[in-house]
Amino acid sequence: MTFGYDEQLRMQTVLAAAVTCATVLFGLAFAPAMSFGVLPLFLVPVMISADTGRTRAGLIATAISVPVAAYIFVPPAWSFDLAPDGIARLALFAADGILISWFVGDKREVVDSPA
């Protein structure tokens, strides 16, 4: 096992972080108009990352999105002091993110593989 520089991992992390940041800005701008909450929006960076960078990028986007969404959008906002229902919503989101990363990433690997 070598511990070297992995350019692909760096690009996947940058992609996941950039799309998640864009989602945060969108969520902050439009949160008052969203009656369903902002948390489902964070599935978009997971899908984009998994489709572009495969399963690992989707998992990275999920790992970035969970604490960011917990801190900014899950009540009480701007705090990690979460109520039990907030923890349950985040756990459900994390499970969704993992499944989406797996399914979309696997689909991408099948499409990109030579026949």
Secondary structure, 3 states (H helix, E strand, C coil): CCCCCCHHHHHHHHHHHHHHHHHHHHHHHHHHHCCCCCHHHHHHHHHHHHHHHHHHHHHHHHHHHHHHHHHHCCCCCCCCCCCHHHHHHHHHHHHHHHHHHHHHHHHHHHHHCCC
